[in-house]
Amino acid sequence: MFALKWLLMAAGVAMFGTAAGVVAYDVYLAMQFQKLIGSGEPGAAEPRSLAAGPASLLGEPAGSPSQAKAGRPIRWRLAAQIFG
């Protein structure tokens, strides 16, 4: 029973650590976004029109398949190893 208590305590601490890591990563991404917006590069912060539809919000021409453009590719193999 004592070992179970410590195992659950360690799991709880690990979950809080993971949550803190996710928050820190989100703050990092927000800072990078603000840096991009303030960089003054042409096209970095163009306002998008809602009249053109949701594809224009993703930076895609109308009629193209929806595909979010990210700075880095999604690591599906790592996600499958962690959660699968």
Beta strands, then each sheet from edge to edge (+ up, - down):
end
